[in-house]
Each structure stands twice: as structure tokens, then as C-alpha cells.
């Protein structure tokens, strides 16, 4: 299932297809944001965060530069430039036997990038309310 889940994720990223998240996320998925203290639980809220991230992160400079995989999880390191700031981070993804994502954690660096993403994601999420 590793290859199918990751292939689907990469396809959604490449096409910036947030609508495709519905079939990829488990109902009980937990999202861990780099700027929100508490885990966000459930498909609806995780979809909101990831859809906003698709618009904030996935510009033409976005690249996954490393991928570490296990049978039910992966760590994908990425780089992107946003507003002249170089952002480096990882997406930590865990999925169930059905290939649906059950946990998604994002970690970012440096602090300047974390502050920028906090500002942009907050604006994007507020606009979608």
C-alpha cells in the first residue's frame, strides 16, 4: 500500500488537487500543524488545513527533496520559496491498511519561515470560514 498511498499524495500535490483529499484521508485523521498547539482531529478540519496549504506552499518552486518510507508511514522533506523566504520542512504521513492517511504532521524551519507560514495559513483559513 505504500506505493499507492504516496503515489496518490504526489499526484494530488502535482495537480494541486485538494478535492482528491476526500478519498485519501481517513475519517479519524489527525493533523499536526507547525503553528497550532493542539492536534486537529477529523477529515473535515484536516482537509481545510491541507487545502489551505496547497494554496500557500505549492508554488512552482515547491520540491520534495528526500523521501523515507516504511510499510505504513513516510517522511517527505521539502523545500519551497515563499515571498523570498526559503522554507525547509517535512511532511510526516501515516496511513492505515486501506491506504488512507490517519496522521499528517508538518514540521518547518527556520523560524522566519515558521512565522511567514503562520501568517499566510491564518489568513487563508480565515478567508475560507
C-alpha positions as CSV (number, residue, x, y, z in Angstrom):
1,X,0.0,0.0,0.0
2,X,3.0,2.3,0.5
3,X,3.5,3.0,-3.2
4,X,-0.2,3.6,-3.9
5,X,-0.7,6.0,-1.0
6,X,2.4,8.0,-1.7
7,X,1.8,8.0,-5.4
8,X,-1.7,9.3,-4.8
9,X,-0.4,12.0,-2.5
10,X,2.3,13.1,-5.0
11,X,-0.4,13.2,-7.7
12,X,-2.6,15.5,-5.6
13,X,0.4,17.8,-4.9
14,X,1.5,17.9,-8.5
15,X,-2.0,18.7,-9.7
16,X,-2.8,20.9,-6.6
17,X,-5.9,18.9,-6.3
18,X,-7.4,19.5,-2.8
19,X,-10.6,17.8,-3.9
20,X,-8.8,14.5,-4.1
21,X,-8.1,14.6,-0.4
22,X,-11.5,13.2,0.5
23,X,-10.7,9.7,-0.7
24,X,-7.2,9.8,0.6
25,X,-7.9,10.9,4.2
26,X,-9.4,8.5,6.8
27,X,-12.4,9.9,8.8
28,X,-10.4,9.9,12.0
29,X,-7.3,11.5,10.5
30,X,-5.3,13.7,12.9
31,X,-3.4,16.8,11.6
32,X,-0.5,18.3,13.5
33,X,0.3,21.8,12.4
34,X,3.7,23.5,13.0
35,X,1.8,26.6,14.3
36,X,-1.2,25.2,16.1
37,X,-0.7,23.8,19.6
38,X,-3.4,21.1,19.6
39,X,-3.8,18.3,17.1
40,X,-6.7,18.8,14.7
41,X,-8.9,15.7,14.5
42,X,-11.2,14.6,11.7
43,X,-11.4,14.6,7.9
44,X,-13.2,18.0,7.6
45,X,-10.7,20.1,9.6
46,X,-7.7,18.2,8.1
47,X,-9.0,18.9,4.6
48,X,-9.3,22.6,5.5
49,X,-5.7,22.8,6.6
50,X,-4.3,20.8,3.7
51,X,-6.4,22.7,1.1
52,X,-5.1,26.0,2.5
53,X,-1.5,24.5,2.5
54,X,-2.0,23.5,-1.2
55,X,-2.5,27.2,-2.0
56,X,0.2,28.6,0.3
57,X,3.0,26.0,-0.3
58,X,2.6,24.5,-3.7
59,X,4.0,27.2,-6.0
60,X,6.4,26.3,-8.9
61,X,9.4,26.3,-6.5
62,X,8.0,23.5,-4.3
63,X,10.1,20.3,-4.4
64,X,10.2,17.2,-2.3
65,X,13.9,16.6,-2.0
66,X,14.0,13.4,0.1
67,X,11.6,10.5,0.9
68,X,12.0,7.9,3.7
69,X,9.3,5.2,3.7
70,X,8.1,2.4,5.8
71,X,5.1,0.0,5.3
72,X,2.6,2.4,6.8
73,X,4.4,5.8,7.0
74,X,6.7,8.2,5.2
75,X,8.7,11.3,5.9
76,X,8.9,13.7,2.9
77,X,11.4,16.5,3.1
78,X,10.5,19.6,1.1
79,X,11.9,23.0,0.0
80,X,10.0,25.9,-1.3
81,X,10.5,29.7,-1.6
82,X,7.6,31.9,-0.5
83,X,7.8,35.7,-0.6
84,X,11.6,35.5,-0.9
85,X,12.0,33.2,2.2
86,X,13.4,29.8,1.8
87,X,11.2,27.3,3.7
88,X,12.5,23.8,4.6
89,X,10.2,21.2,6.2
90,X,9.0,17.7,6.4
91,X,5.6,16.1,5.9
92,X,5.3,13.0,8.2
93,X,2.5,10.8,6.9
94,X,1.0,7.7,8.4
95,X,-1.7,5.5,6.8
96,X,-3.9,2.5,7.6
97,X,-4.1,-0.9,5.9
98,X,-6.7,0.6,3.5
99,X,-4.1,3.2,2.4
100,X,-6.0,6.1,3.9
101,X,-4.0,8.7,5.8
102,X,-4.6,8.6,9.5
103,X,-2.0,11.1,10.6
104,X,-0.3,14.1,8.9
105,X,2.3,16.1,10.7
106,X,4.2,19.2,9.3
107,X,7.4,20.5,10.7
108,X,9.2,23.7,9.4
109,X,12.4,25.6,9.7
110,X,13.8,28.3,10.1
111,X,11.9,30.5,12.5
112,X,11.5,33.2,9.8
113,X,9.7,30.6,7.6
114,X,7.5,29.4,10.5
115,X,6.4,33.0,11.2
116,X,5.6,33.5,7.5
117,X,3.6,30.3,7.2
118,X,1.7,31.1,10.4
119,X,0.7,34.4,8.9
120,X,-0.3,33.1,5.5
121,X,-2.1,30.0,6.7
122,X,-4.1,32.0,9.3
123,X,-5.2,34.4,6.5
124,X,-6.1,31.6,4.2
125,X,-8.1,29.7,6.9
126,X,-9.9,32.9,8.0
127,X,-10.8,33.7,4.4
128,X,-12.4,30.2,4.0
129,X,-14.6,30.5,7.1
